[in-house]
Amino acid sequence: MPQLSLEQRVTALEQCLARLLDRPNGSVEIKDWRESLRFASTDPAMQEIIAEALKIRDADRAQAQP
């Protein structure tokens, strides 16, 4: 890969910045954590995992009580 001159590098950065600024609202995808909750609440496999985790938690609590 040939070395770019400082002017070429600055030009490339300016072009990249211009493309980023042209996107509506920055167009950076912001992932909504609530989507994960919706997945966890509707997926049968996740329901099974949660049920097993609750069993383990309850067993640990019962064991910890005097």
mmJSON file of the N, C-alpha and C atoms, coordinates in Angstrom:
{"data_MODEL":{"atom_site":{
"group_PDB":["ATOM","ATOM","ATOM","ATOM","ATOM","ATOM","ATOM","ATOM","ATOM","ATOM","ATOM","ATOM","ATOM","ATOM","ATOM","ATOM","ATOM","ATOM","ATOM","ATOM","ATOM","ATOM","ATOM","ATOM","ATOM","ATOM","ATOM","ATOM","ATOM","ATOM","ATOM","ATOM","ATOM","ATOM","ATOM","ATOM","ATOM","ATOM","ATOM","ATOM","ATOM","ATOM","ATOM","ATOM","ATOM","ATOM","ATOM","ATOM","ATOM","ATOM","ATOM","ATOM","ATOM","ATOM","ATOM","ATOM","ATOM","ATOM","ATOM","ATOM","ATOM","ATOM","ATOM","ATOM","ATOM","ATOM","ATOM","ATOM","ATOM","ATOM","ATOM","ATOM","ATOM","ATOM","ATOM","ATOM","ATOM","ATOM","ATOM","ATOM","ATOM","ATOM","ATOM","ATOM","ATOM","ATOM","ATOM","ATOM","ATOM","ATOM","ATOM","ATOM","ATOM","ATOM","ATOM","ATOM","ATOM","ATOM","ATOM","ATOM","ATOM","ATOM","ATOM","ATOM","ATOM","ATOM","ATOM","ATOM","ATOM","ATOM","ATOM","ATOM","ATOM","ATOM","ATOM","ATOM","ATOM","ATOM","ATOM","ATOM","ATOM","ATOM","ATOM","ATOM","ATOM","ATOM","ATOM","ATOM","ATOM","ATOM","ATOM","ATOM","ATOM","ATOM","ATOM","ATOM","ATOM","ATOM","ATOM","ATOM","ATOM","ATOM","ATOM","ATOM","ATOM","ATOM","ATOM","ATOM","ATOM","ATOM","ATOM","ATOM","ATOM","ATOM","ATOM","ATOM","ATOM","ATOM","ATOM","ATOM","ATOM","ATOM","ATOM","ATOM","ATOM","ATOM","ATOM","ATOM","ATOM","ATOM","ATOM","ATOM","ATOM","ATOM","ATOM","ATOM","ATOM","ATOM","ATOM","ATOM","ATOM","ATOM","ATOM","ATOM","ATOM","ATOM","ATOM","ATOM","ATOM","ATOM","ATOM","ATOM","ATOM","ATOM","ATOM","ATOM","ATOM","ATOM"],
"id":[1,2,3,4,5,6,7,8,9,10,11,12,13,14,15,16,17,18,19,20,21,22,23,24,25,26,27,28,29,30,31,32,33,34,35,36,37,38,39,40,41,42,43,44,45,46,47,48,49,50,51,52,53,54,55,56,57,58,59,60,61,62,63,64,65,66,67,68,69,70,71,72,73,74,75,76,77,78,79,80,81,82,83,84,85,86,87,88,89,90,91,92,93,94,95,96,97,98,99,100,101,102,103,104,105,106,107,108,109,110,111,112,113,114,115,116,117,118,119,120,121,122,123,124,125,126,127,128,129,130,131,132,133,134,135,136,137,138,139,140,141,142,143,144,145,146,147,148,149,150,151,152,153,154,155,156,157,158,159,160,161,162,163,164,165,166,167,168,169,170,171,172,173,174,175,176,177,178,179,180,181,182,183,184,185,186,187,188,189,190,191,192,193,194,195,196,197,198],
"type_symbol":["N","C","C","N","C","C","N","C","C","N","C","C","N","C","C","N","C","C","N","C","C","N","C","C","N","C","C","N","C","C","N","C","C","N","C","C","N","C","C","N","C","C","N","C","C","N","C","C","N","C","C","N","C","C","N","C","C","N","C","C","N","C","C","N","C","C","N","C","C","N","C","C","N","C","C","N","C","C","N","C","C","N","C","C","N","C","C","N","C","C","N","C","C","N","C","C","N","C","C","N","C","C","N","C","C","N","C","C","N","C","C","N","C","C","N","C","C","N","C","C","N","C","C","N","C","C","N","C","C","N","C","C","N","C","C","N","C","C","N","C","C","N","C","C","N","C","C","N","C","C","N","C","C","N","C","C","N","C","C","N","C","C","N","C","C","N","C","C","N","C","C","N","C","C","N","C","C","N","C","C","N","C","C","N","C","C","N","C","C","N","C","C","N","C","C","N","C","C"],
"label_atom_id":["N","CA","C","N","CA","C","N","CA","C","N","CA","C","N","CA","C","N","CA","C","N","CA","C","N","CA","C","N","CA","C","N","CA","C","N","CA","C","N","CA","C","N","CA","C","N","CA","C","N","CA","C","N","CA","C","N","CA","C","N","CA","C","N","CA","C","N","CA","C","N","CA","C","N","CA","C","N","CA","C","N","CA","C","N","CA","C","N","CA","C","N","CA","C","N","CA","C","N","CA","C","N","CA","C","N","CA","C","N","CA","C","N","CA","C","N","CA","C","N","CA","C","N","CA","C","N","CA","C","N","CA","C","N","CA","C","N","CA","C","N","CA","C","N","CA","C","N","CA","C","N","CA","C","N","CA","C","N","CA","C","N","CA","C","N","CA","C","N","CA","C","N","CA","C","N","CA","C","N","CA","C","N","CA","C","N","CA","C","N","CA","C","N","CA","C","N","CA","C","N","CA","C","N","CA","C","N","CA","C","N","CA","C","N","CA","C","N","CA","C","N","CA","C","N","CA","C","N","CA","C"],
"label_alt_id":[null,null,null,null,null,null,null,null,null,null,null,null,null,null,null,null,null,null,null,null,null,null,null,null,null,null,null,null,null,null,null,null,null,null,null,null,null,null,null,null,null,null,null,null,null,null,null,null,null,null,null,null,null,null,null,null,null,null,null,null,null,null,null,null,null,null,null,null,null,null,null,null,null,null,null,null,null,null,null,null,null,null,null,null,null,null,null,null,null,null,null,null,null,null,null,null,null,null,null,null,null,null,null,null,null,null,null,null,null,null,null,null,null,null,null,null,null,null,null,null,null,null,null,null,null,null,null,null,null,null,null,null,null,null,null,null,null,null,null,null,null,null,null,null,null,null,null,null,null,null,null,null,null,null,null,null,null,null,null,null,null,null,null,null,null,null,null,null,null,null,null,null,null,null,null,null,null,null,null,null,null,null,null,null,null,null,null,null,null,null,null,null,null,null,null,null,null,null],
"label_comp_id":["MET","MET","MET","PRO","PRO","PRO","GLN","GLN","GLN","LEU","LEU","LEU","SER","SER","SER","LEU","LEU","LEU","GLU","GLU","GLU","GLN","GLN","GLN","ARG","ARG","ARG","VAL","VAL","VAL","THR","THR","THR","ALA","ALA","ALA","LEU","LEU","LEU","GLU","GLU","GLU","GLN","GLN","GLN","CYS","CYS","CYS","LEU","LEU","LEU","ALA","ALA","ALA","ARG","ARG","ARG","LEU","LEU","LEU","LEU","LEU","LEU","ASP","ASP","ASP","ARG","ARG","ARG","PRO","PRO","PRO","ASN","ASN","ASN","GLY","GLY","GLY","SER","SER","SER","VAL","VAL","VAL","GLU","GLU","GLU","ILE","ILE","ILE","LYS","LYS","LYS","ASP","ASP","ASP","TRP","TRP","TRP","ARG","ARG","ARG","GLU","GLU","GLU","SER","SER","SER","LEU","LEU","LEU","ARG","ARG","ARG","PHE","PHE","PHE","ALA","ALA","ALA","SER","SER","SER","THR","THR","THR","ASP","ASP","ASP","PRO","PRO","PRO","ALA","ALA","ALA","MET","MET","MET","GLN","GLN","GLN","GLU","GLU","GLU","ILE","ILE","ILE","ILE","ILE","ILE","ALA","ALA","ALA","GLU","GLU","GLU","ALA","ALA","ALA","LEU","LEU","LEU","LYS","LYS","LYS","ILE","ILE","ILE","ARG","ARG","ARG","ASP","ASP","ASP","ALA","ALA","ALA","ASP","ASP","ASP","ARG","ARG","ARG","ALA","ALA","ALA","GLN","GLN","GLN","ALA","ALA","ALA","GLN","GLN","GLN","PRO","PRO","PRO"],
"label_asym_id":["A","A","A","A","A","A","A","A","A","A","A","A","A","A","A","A","A","A","A","A","A","A","A","A","A","A","A","A","A","A","A","A","A","A","A","A","A","A","A","A","A","A","A","A","A","A","A","A","A","A","A","A","A","A","A","A","A","A","A","A","A","A","A","A","A","A","A","A","A","A","A","A","A","A","A","A","A","A","A","A","A","A","A","A","A","A","A","A","A","A","A","A","A","A","A","A","A","A","A","A","A","A","A","A","A","A","A","A","A","A","A","A","A","A","A","A","A","A","A","A","A","A","A","A","A","A","A","A","A","A","A","A","A","A","A","A","A","A","A","A","A","A","A","A","A","A","A","A","A","A","A","A","A","A","A","A","A","A","A","A","A","A","A","A","A","A","A","A","A","A","A","A","A","A","A","A","A","A","A","A","A","A","A","A","A","A","A","A","A","A","A","A","A","A","A","A","A","A"],
"label_entity_id":["1","1","1","1","1","1","1","1","1","1","1","1","1","1","1","1","1","1","1","1","1","1","1","1","1","1","1","1","1","1","1","1","1","1","1","1","1","1","1","1","1","1","1","1","1","1","1","1","1","1","1","1","1","1","1","1","1","1","1","1","1","1","1","1","1","1","1","1","1","1","1","1","1","1","1","1","1","1","1","1","1","1","1","1","1","1","1","1","1","1","1","1","1","1","1","1","1","1","1","1","1","1","1","1","1","1","1","1","1","1","1","1","1","1","1","1","1","1","1","1","1","1","1","1","1","1","1","1","1","1","1","1","1","1","1","1","1","1","1","1","1","1","1","1","1","1","1","1","1","1","1","1","1","1","1","1","1","1","1","1","1","1","1","1","1","1","1","1","1","1","1","1","1","1","1","1","1","1","1","1","1","1","1","1","1","1","1","1","1","1","1","1","1","1","1","1","1","1"],
"label_seq_id":[1,1,1,2,2,2,3,3,3,4,4,4,5,5,5,6,6,6,7,7,7,8,8,8,9,9,9,10,10,10,11,11,11,12,12,12,13,13,13,14,14,14,15,15,15,16,16,16,17,17,17,18,18,18,19,19,19,20,20,20,21,21,21,22,22,22,23,23,23,24,24,24,25,25,25,26,26,26,27,27,27,28,28,28,29,29,29,30,30,30,31,31,31,32,32,32,33,33,33,34,34,34,35,35,35,36,36,36,37,37,37,38,38,38,39,39,39,40,40,40,41,41,41,42,42,42,43,43,43,44,44,44,45,45,45,46,46,46,47,47,47,48,48,48,49,49,49,50,50,50,51,51,51,52,52,52,53,53,53,54,54,54,55,55,55,56,56,56,57,57,57,58,58,58,59,59,59,60,60,60,61,61,61,62,62,62,63,63,63,64,64,64,65,65,65,66,66,66],
"pdbx_PDB_ins_code":[null,null,null,null,null,null,null,null,null,null,null,null,null,null,null,null,null,null,null,null,null,null,null,null,null,null,null,null,null,null,null,null,null,null,null,null,null,null,null,null,null,null,null,null,null,null,null,null,null,null,null,null,null,null,null,null,null,null,null,null,null,null,null,null,null,null,null,null,null,null,null,null,null,null,null,null,null,null,null,null,null,null,null,null,null,null,null,null,null,null,null,null,null,null,null,null,null,null,null,null,null,null,null,null,null,null,null,null,null,null,null,null,null,null,null,null,null,null,null,null,null,null,null,null,null,null,null,null,null,null,null,null,null,null,null,null,null,null,null,null,null,null,null,null,null,null,null,null,null,null,null,null,null,null,null,null,null,null,null,null,null,null,null,null,null,null,null,null,null,null,null,null,null,null,null,null,null,null,null,null,null,null,null,null,null,null,null,null,null,null,null,null,null,null,null,null,null,null],
"Cartn_x":[0.843,0.0,0.895,0.719,1.577,1.251,2.281,2.092,1.337,0.338,-0.417,0.215,0.138,0.639,-0.321,0.129,-0.714,-1.964,-1.801,-2.938,-3.959,-3.488,-4.389,-5.129,-4.417,-5.036,-6.102,-5.822,-6.787,-8.008,-7.779,-8.894,-9.772,-9.157,-9.915,-10.718,-10.116,-10.836,-12.0,-11.795,-12.869,-14.03,-13.729,-14.773,-15.549,-14.828,-15.465,-16.359,-15.875,-16.661,-17.913,-17.765,-18.915,-19.98,-19.563,-20.526,-21.231,-20.492,-21.096,-22.085,-21.741,-22.605,-23.834,-23.778,-24.928,-26.01,-25.687,-26.667,-27.703,-28.959,-29.982,-29.752,-29.775,-29.568,-28.27,-27.29,-26.043,-26.159,-27.384,-27.699,-26.86,-26.408,-25.701,-26.77,-26.747,-27.782,-27.586,-28.564,-28.524,-29.433,-28.848,-29.618,-30.398,-31.632,-32.519,-32.496,-32.093,-32.001,-33.357,-34.442,-35.766,-36.051,-35.398,-35.559,-35.071,-34.013,-33.51,-34.533,-35.197,-36.223,-37.392,-37.782,-38.888,-38.514,-37.263,-36.804,-36.854,-36.359,-36.301,-37.7,-38.646,-39.981,-40.807,-40.398,-41.197,-40.54,-39.255,-38.543,-38.673,-39.181,-39.366,-38.055,-36.98,-35.7,-35.27,-35.464,-35.114,-36.006,-37.272,-38.183,-37.704,-37.228,-36.712,-35.448,-34.564,-33.331,-33.669,-34.601,-34.994,-35.617,-36.464,-37.099,-36.051,-35.076,-34.015,-33.166,-32.886,-32.11,-32.854,-34.164,-34.956,-34.944,-34.985,-34.905,-33.577,-32.489,-31.162,-31.102,-31.626,-31.616,-32.407,-33.582,-34.404,-33.7,-33.048,-32.325,-31.161,-30.457,-29.353,-29.866,-30.982,-31.562,-31.999,-32.63,-33.086,-31.909,-30.82,-29.633,-28.965,-29.049,-28.38,-29.141,-30.44,-31.233,-30.93,-30.833,-30.52,-31.685],
"Cartn_y":[-1.167,0.0,1.239,2.107,3.292,4.274,4.991,6.006,7.185,7.657,8.81,10.075,11.122,12.394,12.924,13.878,14.476,15.079,15.707,16.318,15.252,14.126,13.042,12.469,12.334,11.803,12.752,14.041,15.024,15.024,14.938,14.894,13.676,12.53,11.304,11.447,12.052,12.26,13.222,14.276,15.234,14.573,13.719,13.017,12.071,11.388,10.463,11.238,12.338,13.157,13.699,14.117,14.634,13.559,12.322,11.223,10.959,11.017,10.795,11.893,13.12,14.243,14.304,13.693,13.692,12.715,11.807,10.815,11.491,11.125,11.701,11.261,12.224,11.979,11.227,11.427,10.704,9.261,8.772,7.441,6.339,6.576,5.525,4.703,3.431,2.58,2.484,2.924,2.836,1.685,0.692,-0.481,-0.195,-0.54,-0.291,-1.517,-1.323,-2.445,-3.107,-2.362,-2.941,-4.038,-3.985,-5.038,-6.379,-6.349,-7.574,-8.141,-7.255,-7.716,-8.342,-7.746,-8.317,-9.705,-9.859,-11.169,-12.172,-11.781,-12.687,-13.077,-12.177,-12.472,-13.321,-13.432,-14.174,-15.451,-15.589,-16.748,-17.942,-19.086,-20.252,-20.741,-20.695,-21.138,-20.229,-18.926,-17.988,-18.202,-18.51,-18.782,-19.989,-20.988,-22.183,-21.855,-21.068,-20.664,-19.867,-18.935,-18.111,-18.973,-19.922,-20.806,-21.618,-22.145,-22.916,-22.031,-20.819,-19.883,-19.555,-19.379,-19.099,-20.283,-21.504,-22.689,-22.718,-22.427,-22.415,-21.323,-20.143,-19.036,-19.408,-19.984,-20.375,-21.432,-22.385,-23.41,-22.79,-21.86,-21.177,-20.388,-19.714,-18.931,-19.849,-20.971,-21.897,-22.466,-22.724,-23.272,-22.238,-20.967,-19.917,-19.541,-19.833,-19.479,-20.442,-19.891,-20.768,-21.619],
"Cartn_z":[0.0,0.0,0.0,-0.962,-1.039,0.081,0.514,1.542,0.937,1.635,1.179,1.751,0.97,1.463,2.517,3.285,4.306,3.673,2.536,1.849,1.429,0.931,0.524,1.738,2.845,4.054,4.584,4.586,5.056,4.141,2.84,1.885,2.148,2.377,2.65,3.941,4.958,6.216,6.039,5.28,5.029,4.295,3.336,2.59,3.511,4.353,5.299,6.268,6.78,7.688,7.002,5.764,5.016,4.848,4.576,4.441,5.767,6.854,8.165,8.524,8.209,8.536,7.647,6.468,5.556,5.985,6.894,7.338,8.234,8.077,8.956,10.401,11.294,12.733,13.006,12.182,12.355,11.912,11.768,11.276,11.912,13.111,13.829,14.522,14.279,14.85,16.354,17.084,18.526,18.916,19.517,19.882,21.161,21.133,22.253,23.171,24.42,25.353,25.568,25.331,25.52,24.498,23.347,22.339,22.896,23.682,24.314,25.286,26.008,26.947,26.213,25.093,24.315,23.818,23.375,22.909,24.052,25.209,26.345,26.82,26.654,27.163,26.207,24.959,23.985,23.481,23.68,23.151,24.104,23.628,24.508,25.141,24.411,24.964,26.11,25.931,26.991,28.21,27.999,29.115,29.911,29.204,29.877,30.674,30.097,30.786,32.041,31.924,33.068,34.162,33.773,34.758,35.513,34.803,35.458,36.366,35.93,36.753,38.039,37.945,39.143,40.11,39.573,40.433,41.186,40.471,41.093,42.165,41.839,42.798,44.047,43.866,45.015,45.869,45.226,45.957,46.743,46.149,46.85,48.04,47.861,48.967,50.105,49.751,50.771,51.548,50.866,51.503,52.398,52.047,52.801,54.074,54.112,55.289,56.427,57.663,58.821,59.244],
"occupancy":[1.0,1.0,1.0,1.0,1.0,1.0,1.0,1.0,1.0,1.0,1.0,1.0,1.0,1.0,1.0,1.0,1.0,1.0,1.0,1.0,1.0,1.0,1.0,1.0,1.0,1.0,1.0,1.0,1.0,1.0,1.0,1.0,1.0,1.0,1.0,1.0,1.0,1.0,1.0,1.0,1.0,1.0,1.0,1.0,1.0,1.0,1.0,1.0,1.0,1.0,1.0,1.0,1.0,1.0,1.0,1.0,1.0,1.0,1.0,1.0,1.0,1.0,1.0,1.0,1.0,1.0,1.0,1.0,1.0,1.0,1.0,1.0,1.0,1.0,1.0,1.0,1.0,1.0,1.0,1.0,1.0,1.0,1.0,1.0,1.0,1.0,1.0,1.0,1.0,1.0,1.0,1.0,1.0,1.0,1.0,1.0,1.0,1.0,1.0,1.0,1.0,1.0,1.0,1.0,1.0,1.0,1.0,1.0,1.0,1.0,1.0,1.0,1.0,1.0,1.0,1.0,1.0,1.0,1.0,1.0,1.0,1.0,1.0,1.0,1.0,1.0,1.0,1.0,1.0,1.0,1.0,1.0,1.0,1.0,1.0,1.0,1.0,1.0,1.0,1.0,1.0,1.0,1.0,1.0,1.0,1.0,1.0,1.0,1.0,1.0,1.0,1.0,1.0,1.0,1.0,1.0,1.0,1.0,1.0,1.0,1.0,1.0,1.0,1.0,1.0,1.0,1.0,1.0,1.0,1.0,1.0,1.0,1.0,1.0,1.0,1.0,1.0,1.0,1.0,1.0,1.0,1.0,1.0,1.0,1.0,1.0,1.0,1.0,1.0,1.0,1.0,1.0,1.0,1.0,1.0,1.0,1.0,1.0],
"B_iso_or_equiv":[0.0,0.0,0.0,0.0,0.0,0.0,0.0,0.0,0.0,0.0,0.0,0.0,0.0,0.0,0.0,0.0,0.0,0.0,0.0,0.0,0.0,0.0,0.0,0.0,0.0,0.0,0.0,0.0,0.0,0.0,0.0,0.0,0.0,0.0,0.0,0.0,0.0,0.0,0.0,0.0,0.0,0.0,0.0,0.0,0.0,0.0,0.0,0.0,0.0,0.0,0.0,0.0,0.0,0.0,0.0,0.0,0.0,0.0,0.0,0.0,0.0,0.0,0.0,0.0,0.0,0.0,0.0,0.0,0.0,0.0,0.0,0.0,0.0,0.0,0.0,0.0,0.0,0.0,0.0,0.0,0.0,0.0,0.0,0.0,0.0,0.0,0.0,0.0,0.0,0.0,0.0,0.0,0.0,0.0,0.0,0.0,0.0,0.0,0.0,0.0,0.0,0.0,0.0,0.0,0.0,0.0,0.0,0.0,0.0,0.0,0.0,0.0,0.0,0.0,0.0,0.0,0.0,0.0,0.0,0.0,0.0,0.0,0.0,0.0,0.0,0.0,0.0,0.0,0.0,0.0,0.0,0.0,0.0,0.0,0.0,0.0,0.0,0.0,0.0,0.0,0.0,0.0,0.0,0.0,0.0,0.0,0.0,0.0,0.0,0.0,0.0,0.0,0.0,0.0,0.0,0.0,0.0,0.0,0.0,0.0,0.0,0.0,0.0,0.0,0.0,0.0,0.0,0.0,0.0,0.0,0.0,0.0,0.0,0.0,0.0,0.0,0.0,0.0,0.0,0.0,0.0,0.0,0.0,0.0,0.0,0.0,0.0,0.0,0.0,0.0,0.0,0.0,0.0,0.0,0.0,0.0,0.0,0.0],
"pdbx_formal_charge":[null,null,null,null,null,null,null,null,null,null,null,null,null,null,null,null,null,null,null,null,null,null,null,null,null,null,null,null,null,null,null,null,null,null,null,null,null,null,null,null,null,null,null,null,null,null,null,null,null,null,null,null,null,null,null,null,null,null,null,null,null,null,null,null,null,null,null,null,null,null,null,null,null,null,null,null,null,null,null,null,null,null,null,null,null,null,null,null,null,null,null,null,null,null,null,null,null,null,null,null,null,null,null,null,null,null,null,null,null,null,null,null,null,null,null,null,null,null,null,null,null,null,null,null,null,null,null,null,null,null,null,null,null,null,null,null,null,null,null,null,null,null,null,null,null,null,null,null,null,null,null,null,null,null,null,null,null,null,null,null,null,null,null,null,null,null,null,null,null,null,null,null,null,null,null,null,null,null,null,null,null,null,null,null,null,null,null,null,null,null,null,null,null,null,null,null,null,null],
"auth_seq_id":[1,1,1,2,2,2,3,3,3,4,4,4,5,5,5,6,6,6,7,7,7,8,8,8,9,9,9,10,10,10,11,11,11,12,12,12,13,13,13,14,14,14,15,15,15,16,16,16,17,17,17,18,18,18,19,19,19,20,20,20,21,21,21,22,22,22,23,23,23,24,24,24,25,25,25,26,26,26,27,27,27,28,28,28,29,29,29,30,30,30,31,31,31,32,32,32,33,33,33,34,34,34,35,35,35,36,36,36,37,37,37,38,38,38,39,39,39,40,40,40,41,41,41,42,42,42,43,43,43,44,44,44,45,45,45,46,46,46,47,47,47,48,48,48,49,49,49,50,50,50,51,51,51,52,52,52,53,53,53,54,54,54,55,55,55,56,56,56,57,57,57,58,58,58,59,59,59,60,60,60,61,61,61,62,62,62,63,63,63,64,64,64,65,65,65,66,66,66],
"auth_comp_id":["MET","MET","MET","PRO","PRO","PRO","GLN","GLN","GLN","LEU","LEU","LEU","SER","SER","SER","LEU","LEU","LEU","GLU","GLU","GLU","GLN","GLN","GLN","ARG","ARG","ARG","VAL","VAL","VAL","THR","THR","THR","ALA","ALA","ALA","LEU","LEU","LEU","GLU","GLU","GLU","GLN","GLN","GLN","CYS","CYS","CYS","LEU","LEU","LEU","ALA","ALA","ALA","ARG","ARG","ARG","LEU","LEU","LEU","LEU","LEU","LEU","ASP","ASP","ASP","ARG","ARG","ARG","PRO","PRO","PRO","ASN","ASN","ASN","GLY","GLY","GLY","SER","SER","SER","VAL","VAL","VAL","GLU","GLU","GLU","ILE","ILE","ILE","LYS","LYS","LYS","ASP","ASP","ASP","TRP","TRP","TRP","ARG","ARG","ARG","GLU","GLU","GLU","SER","SER","SER","LEU","LEU","LEU","ARG","ARG","ARG","PHE","PHE","PHE","ALA","ALA","ALA","SER","SER","SER","THR","THR","THR","ASP","ASP","ASP","PRO","PRO","PRO","ALA","ALA","ALA","MET","MET","MET","GLN","GLN","GLN","GLU","GLU","GLU","ILE","ILE","ILE","ILE","ILE","ILE","ALA","ALA","ALA","GLU","GLU","GLU","ALA","ALA","ALA","LEU","LEU","LEU","LYS","LYS","LYS","ILE","ILE","ILE","ARG","ARG","ARG","ASP","ASP","ASP","ALA","ALA","ALA","ASP","ASP","ASP","ARG","ARG","ARG","ALA","ALA","ALA","GLN","GLN","GLN","ALA","ALA","ALA","GLN","GLN","GLN","PRO","PRO","PRO"],
"auth_asym_id":["A","A","A","A","A","A","A","A","A","A","A","A","A","A","A","A","A","A","A","A","A","A","A","A","A","A","A","A","A","A","A","A","A","A","A","A","A","A","A","A","A","A","A","A","A","A","A","A","A","A","A","A","A","A","A","A","A","A","A","A","A","A","A","A","A","A","A","A","A","A","A","A","A","A","A","A","A","A","A","A","A","A","A","A","A","A","A","A","A","A","A","A","A","A","A","A","A","A","A","A","A","A","A","A","A","A","A","A","A","A","A","A","A","A","A","A","A","A","A","A","A","A","A","A","A","A","A","A","A","A","A","A","A","A","A","A","A","A","A","A","A","A","A","A","A","A","A","A","A","A","A","A","A","A","A","A","A","A","A","A","A","A","A","A","A","A","A","A","A","A","A","A","A","A","A","A","A","A","A","A","A","A","A","A","A","A","A","A","A","A","A","A","A","A","A","A","A","A"],
"auth_atom_id":["N","CA","C","N","CA","C","N","CA","C","N","CA","C","N","CA","C","N","CA","C","N","CA","C","N","CA","C","N","CA","C","N","CA","C","N","CA","C","N","CA","C","N","CA","C","N","CA","C","N","CA","C","N","CA","C","N","CA","C","N","CA","C","N","CA","C","N","CA","C","N","CA","C","N","CA","C","N","CA","C","N","CA","C","N","CA","C","N","CA","C","N","CA","C","N","CA","C","N","CA","C","N","CA","C","N","CA","C","N","CA","C","N","CA","C","N","CA","C","N","CA","C","N","CA","C","N","CA","C","N","CA","C","N","CA","C","N","CA","C","N","CA","C","N","CA","C","N","CA","C","N","CA","C","N","CA","C","N","CA","C","N","CA","C","N","CA","C","N","CA","C","N","CA","C","N","CA","C","N","CA","C","N","CA","C","N","CA","C","N","CA","C","N","CA","C","N","CA","C","N","CA","C","N","CA","C","N","CA","C","N","CA","C","N","CA","C","N","CA","C","N","CA","C","N","CA","C","N","CA","C"],
"pdbx_PDB_model_num":[1,1,1,1,1,1,1,1,1,1,1,1,1,1,1,1,1,1,1,1,1,1,1,1,1,1,1,1,1,1,1,1,1,1,1,1,1,1,1,1,1,1,1,1,1,1,1,1,1,1,1,1,1,1,1,1,1,1,1,1,1,1,1,1,1,1,1,1,1,1,1,1,1,1,1,1,1,1,1,1,1,1,1,1,1,1,1,1,1,1,1,1,1,1,1,1,1,1,1,1,1,1,1,1,1,1,1,1,1,1,1,1,1,1,1,1,1,1,1,1,1,1,1,1,1,1,1,1,1,1,1,1,1,1,1,1,1,1,1,1,1,1,1,1,1,1,1,1,1,1,1,1,1,1,1,1,1,1,1,1,1,1,1,1,1,1,1,1,1,1,1,1,1,1,1,1,1,1,1,1,1,1,1,1,1,1,1,1,1,1,1,1,1,1,1,1,1,1]
}}}
